[in-house]
């Protein structure tokens, strides 16, 4: 099942999605431990990476 998913989206996209997921987890950890400004700063990385992935996918 996972191999099928990786085959559909590509290996690099799968790795980038794992990076985005880890960024979200780190941001949540920082927020819950009281480092709110750092958490907000890191949380902005996830949509930026996803947007960059979309740009690379659809550019011509």
PQR file of N, CA, C, O and H, with PARSE charges and radii, in Angstrom:
ATOM      1  N   UNK A   1       0.818  -1.185   0.000 -0.4000 1.5000
ATOM      2  CA  UNK A   1       0.000   0.000   0.000 -0.0000 2.0000
ATOM      3  C   UNK A   1       0.875   1.267   0.000  0.5500 1.7000
ATOM      4  O   UNK A   1       0.656   2.186  -0.790 -0.5500 1.4000
ATOM      5  N   UNK A   2       1.857   1.294   0.893 -0.4000 1.5000
ATOM      6  CA  UNK A   2       2.748   2.448   0.938 -0.0000 2.0000
ATOM      7  C   UNK A   2       3.593   2.537  -0.325  0.5500 1.7000
ATOM      8  O   UNK A   2       3.844   3.630  -0.832 -0.5500 1.4000
ATOM      9  H   UNK A   2       2.034   0.548   1.534  0.4000 1.0000
ATOM     10  N   UNK A   3       4.028   1.399  -0.829 -0.4000 1.5000
ATOM     11  CA  UNK A   3       4.825   1.373  -2.058 -0.0000 2.0000
ATOM     12  C   UNK A   3       4.000   1.890  -3.245  0.5500 1.7000
ATOM     13  O   UNK A   3       4.523   2.576  -4.123 -0.5500 1.4000
ATOM     14  H   UNK A   3       3.824   0.511  -0.416  0.4000 1.0000
ATOM     15  N   UNK A   4       2.720   1.555  -3.257 -0.4000 1.5000
ATOM     16  CA  UNK A   4       1.805   2.049  -4.284 -0.0000 2.0000
ATOM     17  C   UNK A   4       1.680   3.571  -4.221  0.5500 1.7000
ATOM     18  O   UNK A   4       1.700   4.252  -5.246 -0.5500 1.4000
ATOM     19  H   UNK A   4       2.295   0.998  -2.543  0.4000 1.0000
ATOM     20  N   UNK A   5       1.551   4.091  -2.995 -0.4000 1.5000
ATOM     21  CA  UNK A   5       1.415   5.534  -2.795 -0.0000 2.0000
ATOM     22  C   UNK A   5       2.687   6.260  -3.239  0.5500 1.7000
ATOM     23  O   UNK A   5       2.621   7.285  -3.917 -0.5500 1.4000
ATOM     24  H   UNK A   5       1.534   3.538  -2.162  0.4000 1.0000
ATOM     25  N   UNK A   6       3.839   5.720  -2.852 -0.4000 1.5000
ATOM     26  CA  UNK A   6       5.112   6.329  -3.242 -0.0000 2.0000
ATOM     27  C   UNK A   6       5.277   6.289  -4.757  0.5500 1.7000
ATOM     28  O   UNK A   6       5.792   7.235  -5.353 -0.5500 1.4000
ATOM     29  H   UNK A   6       3.893   4.887  -2.302  0.4000 1.0000
ATOM     30  N   UNK A   7       4.843   5.201  -5.379 -0.4000 1.5000
ATOM     31  CA  UNK A   7       4.928   5.099  -6.830 -0.0000 2.0000
ATOM     32  C   UNK A   7       4.064   6.130  -7.531  0.5500 1.7000
ATOM     33  O   UNK A   7       4.429   6.628  -8.596 -0.5500 1.4000
ATOM     34  H   UNK A   7       4.424   4.432  -4.895  0.4000 1.0000
ATOM     35  N   UNK A   8       2.907   6.459  -6.933 -0.4000 1.5000
ATOM     36  CA  UNK A   8       2.004   7.447  -7.539 -0.0000 2.0000
ATOM     37  C   UNK A   8       2.549   8.867  -7.441  0.5500 1.7000
ATOM     38  O   UNK A   8       2.519   9.616  -8.418 -0.5500 1.4000
ATOM     39  H   UNK A   8       2.611   6.055  -6.067  0.4000 1.0000
ATOM     40  N   UNK A   9       3.043   9.236  -6.271 -0.4000 1.5000
ATOM     41  CA  UNK A   9       3.450  10.634  -6.097 -0.0000 2.0000
ATOM     42  C   UNK A   9       4.935  10.867  -6.342  0.5500 1.7000
ATOM     43  O   UNK A   9       5.354  12.005  -6.556 -0.5500 1.4000
ATOM     44  H   UNK A   9       3.067   8.628  -5.478  0.4000 1.0000
ATOM     45  N   UNK A  10       5.725   9.818  -6.314 -0.4000 1.5000
ATOM     46  CA  UNK A  10       7.168   9.959  -6.536 -0.0000 2.0000
ATOM     47  C   UNK A  10       7.929   9.957  -5.220  0.5500 1.7000
ATOM     48  O   UNK A  10       7.414  10.367  -4.180 -0.5500 1.4000
ATOM     49  H   UNK A  10       5.385   8.894  -6.140  0.4000 1.0000
ATOM     50  N   UNK A  11       9.139   9.497  -5.292 -0.4000 1.5000
ATOM     51  CA  UNK A  11       9.958   9.358  -4.086 -0.0000 2.0000
ATOM     52  C   UNK A  11      10.289  10.708  -3.462  0.5500 1.7000
ATOM     53  O   UNK A  11      10.203  10.865  -2.245 -0.5500 1.4000
ATOM     54  H   UNK A  11       9.557   9.164  -6.138  0.4000 1.0000
ATOM     55  N   UNK A  12      10.662  11.672  -4.278 -0.4000 1.5000
ATOM     56  CA  UNK A  12      11.040  12.979  -3.738 -0.0000 2.0000
ATOM     57  C   UNK A  12       9.851  13.669  -3.088  0.5500 1.7000
ATOM     58  O   UNK A  12      10.000  14.289  -2.035 -0.5500 1.4000
ATOM     59  H   UNK A  12      10.731  11.544  -5.268  0.4000 1.0000
ATOM     60  N   UNK A  13       8.686  13.574  -3.689 -0.4000 1.5000
ATOM     61  CA  UNK A  13       7.495  14.179  -3.089 -0.0000 2.0000
ATOM     62  C   UNK A  13       7.160  13.508  -1.766  0.5500 1.7000
ATOM     63  O   UNK A  13       6.741  14.175  -0.820 -0.5500 1.4000
ATOM     64  H   UNK A  13       8.565  13.071  -4.545  0.4000 1.0000
ATOM     65  N   UNK A  14       7.339  12.206  -1.692 -0.4000 1.5000
ATOM     66  CA  UNK A  14       7.075  11.498  -0.454 -0.0000 2.0000
ATOM     67  C   UNK A  14       8.031  11.948   0.645  0.5500 1.7000
ATOM     68  O   UNK A  14       7.619  12.143   1.788 -0.5500 1.4000
ATOM     69  H   UNK A  14       7.679  11.664  -2.461  0.4000 1.0000
ATOM     70  N   UNK A  15       9.296  12.112   0.303 -0.4000 1.5000
ATOM     71  CA  UNK A  15      10.276  12.587   1.283 -0.0000 2.0000
ATOM     72  C   UNK A  15       9.923  13.994   1.747  0.5500 1.7000
ATOM     73  O   UNK A  15      10.013  14.295   2.937 -0.5500 1.4000
ATOM     74  H   UNK A  15       9.631  11.953  -0.626  0.4000 1.0000
ATOM     75  N   UNK A  16       9.528  14.847   0.828 -0.4000 1.5000
ATOM     76  CA  UNK A  16       9.160  16.213   1.197 -0.0000 2.0000
ATOM     77  C   UNK A  16       7.919  16.232   2.092  0.5500 1.7000
ATOM     78  O   UNK A  16       7.830  17.054   3.004 -0.5500 1.4000
ATOM     79  H   UNK A  16       9.455  14.603  -0.139  0.4000 1.0000
ATOM     80  N   UNK A  17       6.971  15.341   1.842 -0.4000 1.5000
ATOM     81  CA  UNK A  17       5.795  15.260   2.706 -0.0000 2.0000
ATOM     82  C   UNK A  17       6.175  14.796   4.106  0.5500 1.7000
ATOM     83  O   UNK A  17       5.593  15.253   5.089 -0.5500 1.4000
ATOM     84  H   UNK A  17       7.044  14.674   1.101  0.4000 1.0000
ATOM     85  N   UNK A  18       7.142  13.897   4.204 -0.4000 1.5000
ATOM     86  CA  UNK A  18       7.631  13.487   5.525 -0.0000 2.0000
ATOM     87  C   UNK A  18       8.326  14.645   6.239  0.5500 1.7000
ATOM     88  O   UNK A  18       8.198  14.797   7.453 -0.5500 1.4000
ATOM     89  H   UNK A  18       7.615  13.526   3.405  0.4000 1.0000
ATOM     90  N   UNK A  19       9.057  15.454   5.487 -0.4000 1.5000
ATOM     91  CA  UNK A  19       9.703  16.637   6.068 -0.0000 2.0000
ATOM     92  C   UNK A  19       8.654  17.618   6.582  0.5500 1.7000
ATOM     93  O   UNK A  19       8.796  18.166   7.675 -0.5500 1.4000
ATOM     94  H   UNK A  19       9.162  15.331   4.500  0.4000 1.0000
ATOM     95  N   UNK A  20       7.606  17.837   5.801 -0.4000 1.5000
ATOM     96  CA  UNK A  20       6.535  18.744   6.219 -0.0000 2.0000
ATOM     97  C   UNK A  20       5.851  18.213   7.473  0.5500 1.7000
ATOM     98  O   UNK A  20       5.548  18.983   8.385 -0.5500 1.4000
ATOM     99  H   UNK A  20       7.491  17.391   4.913  0.4000 1.0000
ATOM    100  N   UNK A  21       5.607  16.924   7.528 -0.4000 1.5000
ATOM    101  CA  UNK A  21       4.987  16.331   8.712 -0.0000 2.0000
ATOM    102  C   UNK A  21       5.886  16.501   9.939  0.5500 1.7000
ATOM    103  O   UNK A  21       5.398  16.797  11.030 -0.5500 1.4000
ATOM    104  H   UNK A  21       5.852  16.299   6.787  0.4000 1.0000
ATOM    105  N   UNK A  22       7.183  16.315   9.766 -0.4000 1.5000
ATOM    106  CA  UNK A  22       8.099  16.491  10.898 -0.0000 2.0000
ATOM    107  C   UNK A  22       8.160  17.953  11.344  0.5500 1.7000
ATOM    108  O   UNK A  22       8.290  18.227  12.537 -0.5500 1.4000
ATOM    109  H   UNK A  22       7.579  16.074   8.880  0.4000 1.0000
ATOM    110  N   UNK A  23       8.069  18.887  10.405 -0.4000 1.5000
ATOM    111  CA  UNK A  23       8.045  20.303  10.755 -0.0000 2.0000
ATOM    112  C   UNK A  23       6.814  20.623  11.585  0.5500 1.7000
ATOM    113  O   UNK A  23       6.898  21.371  12.560 -0.5500 1.4000
ATOM    114  H   UNK A  23       7.963  18.664   9.435  0.4000 1.0000
ATOM    115  N   UNK A  24       5.679  20.066  11.210 -0.4000 1.5000
ATOM    116  CA  UNK A  24       4.448  20.302  11.957 -0.0000 2.0000
ATOM    117  C   UNK A  24       4.568  19.736  13.369  0.5500 1.7000
ATOM    118  O   UNK A  24       4.138  20.375  14.329 -0.5500 1.4000
ATOM    119  H   UNK A  24       5.611  19.459  10.418  0.4000 1.0000
ATOM    120  N   UNK A  25       5.144  18.556  13.501 -0.4000 1.5000
ATOM    121  CA  UNK A  25       5.301  17.936  14.818 -0.0000 2.0000
ATOM    122  C   UNK A  25       6.244  18.760  15.701  0.5500 1.7000
ATOM    123  O   UNK A  25       5.957  18.978  16.879 -0.5500 1.4000
ATOM    124  H   UNK A  25       5.493  18.038  12.721  0.4000 1.0000
ATOM    125  N   UNK A  26       7.356  19.215  15.142 -0.4000 1.5000
ATOM    126  CA  UNK A  26       8.294  20.041  15.908 -0.0000 2.0000
ATOM    127  C   UNK A  26       7.639  21.355  16.316  0.5500 1.7000
ATOM    128  O   UNK A  26       7.831  21.821  17.439 -0.5500 1.4000
ATOM    129  H   UNK A  26       7.589  19.039  14.186  0.4000 1.0000
ATOM    130  N   UNK A  27       6.876  21.947  15.426 -0.4000 1.5000
ATOM    131  CA  UNK A  27       6.198  23.197  15.733 -0.0000 2.0000
ATOM    132  C   UNK A  27       5.185  23.012  16.863  0.5500 1.7000
ATOM    133  O   UNK A  27       5.093  23.849  17.761 -0.5500 1.4000
ATOM    134  H   UNK A  27       6.720  21.568  14.514  0.4000 1.0000
ATOM    135  N   UNK A  28       4.431  21.922  16.818 -0.4000 1.5000
ATOM    136  CA  UNK A  28       3.471  21.648  17.889 -0.0000 2.0000
ATOM    137  C   UNK A  28       4.177  21.431  19.221  0.5500 1.7000
ATOM    138  O   UNK A  28       3.713  21.904  20.258 -0.5500 1.4000
ATOM    139  H   UNK A  28       4.506  21.242  16.089  0.4000 1.0000
ATOM    140  N   UNK A  29       5.295  20.719  19.192 -0.4000 1.5000
ATOM    141  CA  UNK A  29       6.068  20.493  20.417 -0.0000 2.0000
ATOM    142  C   UNK A  29       6.544  21.815  21.003  0.5500 1.7000
ATOM    143  O   UNK A  29       6.413  22.051  22.204 -0.5500 1.4000
ATOM    144  H   UNK A  29       5.672  20.335  18.349  0.4000 1.0000
ATOM    145  N   UNK A  30       7.096  22.676  20.156 -0.4000 1.5000
ATOM    146  CA  UNK A  30       7.574  23.970  20.636 -0.0000 2.0000
ATOM    147  C   UNK A  30       6.439  24.809  21.197  0.5500 1.7000
ATOM    148  O   UNK A  30       6.603  25.479  22.216 -0.5500 1.4000
ATOM    149  H   UNK A  30       7.203  22.485  19.180  0.4000 1.0000
ATOM    150  N   UNK A  31       5.302  24.776  20.543 -0.4000 1.5000
ATOM    151  CA  UNK A  31       4.161  25.566  21.008 -0.0000 2.0000
ATOM    152  C   UNK A  31       3.692  25.080  22.376  0.5500 1.7000
ATOM    153  O   UNK A  31       3.393  25.882  23.261 -0.5500 1.4000
ATOM    154  H   UNK A  31       5.169  24.232  19.715  0.4000 1.0000
ATOM    155  N   UNK A  32       3.629  23.763  22.539 -0.4000 1.5000
ATOM    156  CA  UNK A  32       3.130  23.208  23.797 -0.0000 2.0000
ATOM    157  C   UNK A  32       4.138  23.339  24.944  0.5500 1.7000
ATOM    158  O   UNK A  32       3.757  23.271  26.113 -0.5500 1.4000
ATOM    159  H   UNK A  32       3.871  23.112  21.820  0.4000 1.0000
ATOM    160  N   UNK A  33       5.406  23.525  24.620 -0.4000 1.5000
ATOM    161  CA  UNK A  33       6.404  23.725  25.670 -0.0000 2.0000
ATOM    162  C   UNK A  33       6.606  25.193  26.012  0.5500 1.7000
ATOM    163  O   UNK A  33       7.429  25.512  26.870 -0.5500 1.4000
ATOM    164  H   UNK A  33       5.716  23.581  23.671  0.4000 1.0000
ATOM    165  N   UNK A  34       5.885  26.082  25.373 -0.4000 1.5000
ATOM    166  CA  UNK A  34       5.931  27.494  25.726 -0.0000 2.0000
ATOM    167  C   UNK A  34       6.731  28.377  24.791  0.5500 1.7000
ATOM    168  O   UNK A  34       6.759  29.592  24.984 -0.5500 1.4000
ATOM    169  H   UNK A  34       5.216  25.823  24.676  0.4000 1.0000
ATOM    170  N   UNK A  35       7.375  27.820  23.797 -0.4000 1.5000
ATOM    171  CA  UNK A  35       8.147  28.623  22.834 -0.0000 2.0000
ATOM    172  C   UNK A  35       7.243  29.009  21.664  0.5500 1.7000
ATOM    173  O   UNK A  35       7.397  28.502  20.552 -0.5500 1.4000
ATOM    174  H   UNK A  35       7.352  26.833  23.640  0.4000 1.0000
ATOM    175  N   UNK A  36       6.316  29.898  21.924 -0.4000 1.5000
ATOM    176  CA  UNK A  36       5.272  30.179  20.937 -0.0000 2.0000
ATOM    177  C   UNK A  36       5.789  30.903  19.699  0.5500 1.7000
ATOM    178  O   UNK A  36       5.366  30.593  18.585 -0.5500 1.4000
ATOM    179  H   UNK A  36       6.191  30.310  22.827  0.4000 1.0000
ATOM    180  N   UNK A  37       6.691  31.857  19.875 -0.4000 1.5000
ATOM    181  CA  UNK A  37       7.195  32.580  18.705 -0.0000 2.0000
ATOM    182  C   UNK A  37       8.003  31.676  17.784  0.5500 1.7000
ATOM    183  O   UNK A  37       7.874  31.750  16.562 -0.5500 1.4000
ATOM    184  H   UNK A  37       7.034  32.109  20.780  0.4000 1.0000
ATOM    185  N   UNK A  38       8.830  30.831  18.369 -0.4000 1.5000
ATOM    186  CA  UNK A  38       9.603  29.888  17.558 -0.0000 2.0000
ATOM    187  C   UNK A  38       8.685  28.901  16.847  0.5500 1.7000
ATOM    188  O   UNK A  38       8.928  28.536  15.697 -0.5500 1.4000
ATOM    189  H   UNK A  38       8.935  30.772  19.361  0.4000 1.0000
ATOM    190  N   UNK A  39       7.631  28.471  17.537 -0.4000 1.5000
ATOM    191  CA  UNK A  39       6.680  27.529  16.943 -0.0000 2.0000
ATOM    192  C   UNK A  39       5.965  28.148  15.746  0.5500 1.7000
ATOM    193  O   UNK A  39       5.772  27.494  14.721 -0.5500 1.4000
ATOM    194  H   UNK A  39       7.434  28.768  18.472  0.4000 1.0000
ATOM    195  N   UNK A  40       5.578  29.403  15.884 -0.4000 1.5000
ATOM    196  CA  UNK A  40       4.896  30.081  14.778 -0.0000 2.0000
ATOM    197  C   UNK A  40       5.849  30.252  13.597  0.5500 1.7000
ATOM    198  O   UNK A  40       5.459  30.052  12.446 -0.5500 1.4000
ATOM    199  H   UNK A  40       5.734  29.934  16.717  0.4000 1.0000
ATOM    200  N   UNK A  41       7.099  30.624  13.884 -0.4000 1.5000
ATOM    201  CA  UNK A  41       8.091  30.791  12.821 -0.0000 2.0000
ATOM    202  C   UNK A  41       8.313  29.482  12.067  0.5500 1.7000
ATOM    203  O   UNK A  41       8.338  29.470  10.836 -0.5500 1.4000
ATOM    204  H   UNK A  41       7.416  30.786  14.819  0.4000 1.0000
ATOM    205  N   UNK A  42       8.474  28.391  12.793 -0.4000 1.5000
ATOM    206  CA  UNK A  42       8.702  27.095  12.155 -0.0000 2.0000
ATOM    207  C   UNK A  42       7.449  26.608  11.446  0.5500 1.7000
ATOM    208  O   UNK A  42       7.549  25.942  10.416 -0.5500 1.4000
ATOM    209  H   UNK A  42       8.454  28.401  13.793  0.4000 1.0000
ATOM    210  N   UNK A  43       6.272  26.924  11.975 -0.4000 1.5000
ATOM    211  CA  UNK A  43       5.021  26.482  11.357 -0.0000 2.0000
ATOM    212  C   UNK A  43       4.831  27.077   9.962  0.5500 1.7000
ATOM    213  O   UNK A  43       4.155  26.480   9.124 -0.5500 1.4000
ATOM    214  H   UNK A  43       6.191  27.465  12.812  0.4000 1.0000
ATOM    215  N   UNK A  44       5.413  28.231   9.707 -0.4000 1.5000
ATOM    216  CA  UNK A  44       5.299  28.839   8.378 -0.0000 2.0000
ATOM    217  C   UNK A  44       6.116  28.097   7.325  0.5500 1.7000
ATOM    218  O   UNK A  44       5.890  28.292   6.131 -0.5500 1.4000
ATOM    219  H   UNK A  44       5.962  28.716  10.387  0.4000 1.0000
ATOM    220  N   UNK A  45       7.046  27.264   7.731 -0.4000 1.5000
ATOM    221  CA  UNK A  45       7.859  26.517   6.774 -0.0000 2.0000
ATOM    222  C   UNK A  45       7.036  25.481   6.023  0.5500 1.7000
ATOM    223  O   UNK A  45       7.256  25.266   4.831 -0.5500 1.4000
ATOM    224  H   UNK A  45       7.229  27.105   8.701  0.4000 1.0000
ATOM    225  N   UNK A  46       6.090  24.834   6.702 -0.4000 1.5000
ATOM    226  CA  UNK A  46       5.324  23.744   6.079 -0.0000 2.0000
ATOM    227  C   UNK A  46       4.549  24.217   4.838  0.5500 1.7000
ATOM    228  O   UNK A  46       4.703  23.611   3.778 -0.5500 1.4000
ATOM    229  H   UNK A  46       5.912  25.008   7.671  0.4000 1.0000
ATOM    230  N   UNK A  47       3.728  25.267   4.924 -0.4000 1.5000
ATOM    231  CA  UNK A  47       3.032  25.694   3.704 -0.0000 2.0000
ATOM    232  C   UNK A  47       3.969  26.250   2.642  0.5500 1.7000
ATOM    233  O   UNK A  47       3.674  26.176   1.450 -0.5500 1.4000
ATOM    234  H   UNK A  47       3.603  25.759   5.785  0.4000 1.0000
ATOM    235  N   UNK A  48       5.101  26.808   3.072 -0.4000 1.5000
ATOM    236  CA  UNK A  48       6.072  27.308   2.107 -0.0000 2.0000
ATOM    237  C   UNK A  48       6.658  26.158   1.298  0.5500 1.7000
ATOM    238  O   UNK A  48       6.789  26.260   0.078 -0.5500 1.4000
ATOM    239  H   UNK A  48       5.341  26.868   4.041  0.4000 1.0000
ATOM    240  N   UNK A  49       7.007  25.071   1.965 -0.4000 1.5000
ATOM    241  CA  UNK A  49       7.549  23.903   1.269 -0.0000 2.0000
ATOM    242  C   UNK A  49       6.500  23.284   0.362  0.5500 1.7000
ATOM    243  O   UNK A  49       6.807  22.893  -0.764 -0.5500 1.4000
ATOM    244  H   UNK A  49       6.900  24.988   2.956  0.4000 1.0000
ATOM    245  N   UNK A  50       5.264  23.189   0.839 -0.4000 1.5000
ATOM    246  CA  UNK A  50       4.195  22.633   0.003 -0.0000 2.0000
ATOM    247  C   UNK A  50       3.943  23.506  -1.225  0.5500 1.7000
ATOM    248  O   UNK A  50       3.715  22.991  -2.319 -0.5500 1.4000
ATOM    249  H   UNK A  50       5.014  23.507   1.754  0.4000 1.0000
ATOM    250  N   UNK A  51       3.984  24.811  -1.045 -0.4000 1.5000
ATOM    251  CA  UNK A  51       3.819  25.716  -2.179 -0.0000 2.0000
ATOM    252  C   UNK A  51       4.952  25.578  -3.177  0.5500 1.7000
ATOM    253  O   UNK A  51       4.727  25.607  -4.387 -0.5500 1.4000
ATOM    254  H   UNK A  51       4.170  25.229  -0.156  0.4000 1.0000
ATOM    255  N   UNK A  52       6.167  25.428  -2.676 -0.4000 1.5000
ATOM    256  CA  UNK A  52       7.315  25.237  -3.564 -0.0000 2.0000
ATOM    257  C   UNK A  52       7.194  23.915  -4.316  0.5500 1.7000
ATOM    258  O   UNK A  52       7.550  23.836  -5.492 -0.5500 1.4000
ATOM    259  H   UNK A  52       6.350  25.405  -1.693  0.4000 1.0000
ATOM    260  N   UNK A  53       6.695  22.876  -3.645 -0.4000 1.5000
ATOM    261  CA  UNK A  53       6.479  21.594  -4.319 -0.0000 2.0000
ATOM    262  C   UNK A  53       5.469  21.741  -5.455  0.5500 1.7000
ATOM    263  O   UNK A  53       5.669  21.189  -6.537 -0.5500 1.4000
ATOM    264  H   UNK A  53       6.406  22.940  -2.690  0.4000 1.0000
ATOM    265  N   UNK A  54       4.383  22.484  -5.214 -0.4000 1.5000
ATOM    266  CA  UNK A  54       3.389  22.719  -6.262 -0.0000 2.0000
ATOM    267  C   UNK A  54       3.986  23.506  -7.420  0.5500 1.7000
ATOM    268  O   UNK A  54       3.710  23.215  -8.584 -0.5500 1.4000
ATOM    269  H   UNK A  54       4.221  22.932  -4.335  0.4000 1.0000
ATOM    270  N   UNK A  55       4.808  24.509  -7.095 -0.4000 1.5000
ATOM    271  CA  UNK A  55       5.437  25.290  -8.150 -0.0000 2.0000
ATOM    272  C   UNK A  55       6.306  24.407  -9.047  0.5500 1.7000
ATOM    273  O   UNK A  55       6.237  24.489 -10.273 -0.5500 1.4000
ATOM    274  H   UNK A  55       5.032  24.745  -6.150  0.4000 1.0000
ATOM    275  N   UNK A  56       7.120  23.568  -8.419 -0.4000 1.5000
ATOM    276  CA  UNK A  56       7.993  22.694  -9.197 -0.0000 2.0000
ATOM    277  C   UNK A  56       7.206  21.664 -10.008  0.5500 1.7000
ATOM    278  O   UNK A  56       7.631  21.261 -11.091 -0.5500 1.4000
ATOM    279  H   UNK A  56       7.176  23.501  -7.423  0.4000 1.0000
ATOM    280  N   UNK A  57       6.063  21.244  -9.481 -0.4000 1.5000
ATOM    281  CA  UNK A  57       5.265  20.251 -10.183 -0.0000 2.0000
ATOM    282  C   UNK A  57       4.588  20.837 -11.422  0.5500 1.7000
ATOM    283  O   UNK A  57       4.498  20.170 -12.453 -0.5500 1.4000
ATOM    284  H   UNK A  57       5.718  21.571  -8.601  0.4000 1.0000
ATOM    285  N   UNK A  58       4.113  22.076 -11.327 -0.4000 1.5000
ATOM    286  CA  UNK A  58       3.304  22.627 -12.413 -0.0000 2.0000
ATOM    287  C   UNK A  58       4.023  23.650 -13.289  0.5500 1.7000
ATOM    288  O   UNK A  58       3.398  24.231 -14.176 -0.5500 1.4000
ATOM    289  H   UNK A  58       4.186  22.617 -10.489  0.4000 1.0000
ATOM    290  N   UNK A  59       5.304  23.886 -13.071 -0.4000 1.5000
ATOM    291  CA  UNK A  59       5.999  24.840 -13.931 -0.0000 2.0000
ATOM    292  C   UNK A  59       6.254  24.217 -15.292  0.5500 1.7000
ATOM    293  O   UNK A  59       6.323  22.995 -15.421 -0.5500 1.4000
ATOM    294  H   UNK A  59       5.812  23.415 -12.350  0.4000 1.0000
ATOM    295  N   UNK A  60       6.391  25.052 -16.292 -0.4000 1.5000
ATOM    296  CA  UNK A  60       6.590  24.545 -17.647 -0.0000 2.0000
ATOM    297  C   UNK A  60       7.808  25.142 -18.271  0.5500 1.7000
ATOM    298  O   UNK A  60       8.132  24.829 -19.417 -0.5500 1.4000
ATOM    299  H   UNK A  60       6.335  26.044 -16.186  0.4000 1.0000
TER
END
